[in-house]
Amino acid sequence: MSAALAASMRERTGRSLEEWVDLVHREGPDPLDQLAVRRWLKAVHGLPQNSQWAVGFAAAEAAGWVRPSADGYTDRLYAARSPQLRALHDAVVSLALALSSDAEAQGRSTYIPIVRKTQFVAVAPGPGGSLRVGFRYRTTVPDDVRLQPAKGFAQATHWVHLPADTDPESIADTLSELLAVAYAQNG
């Protein structure tokens, strides 16, 4: 997505990505503070959201920031949490990635999305020491009493919270069907 945005940036905004990055470094806030950069780009220059993100990332990278890998983001999410919760996370992500070679884990600061053409599942620490697994259903929702409507979590329409004491070996039995339906609806 960033490459496509960069290619059309001048046409859409009047400046190339490189020109925006130079402007941030000359006149904007600290380029390593990506939130401040995005807010500045919106308030001062009226840039749309996707352009704000592209410029923010590019300006931070030009200032020496290195985007963490999905594993790096995952390490940060679970650094202060129990090893059992990380084991559950890894089991869910492995099961989702095993659906097909076109599934990819990506990194975000508050959750790990698994993406096909669009995101179909998101995994993060949940409330009360649980693991939150969010599913994106576009048409039919599986009939499963554990599924609850999601409230503002990572494009998920429904979620399940797994207690920390869930056996990671049971994840395939527990979530396979839910993951397969979400995967099929987001391809």
Beta strands, then each sheet from edge to edge (+ up, - down):
strand 1: 104-105
strand 2: 112-115
strand 3: 119-125
strand 4: 131-135
strand 5: 148-149
strand 6: 158-162
sheet 1: 1+ 2- 3+ 4- 6+ 5-
end
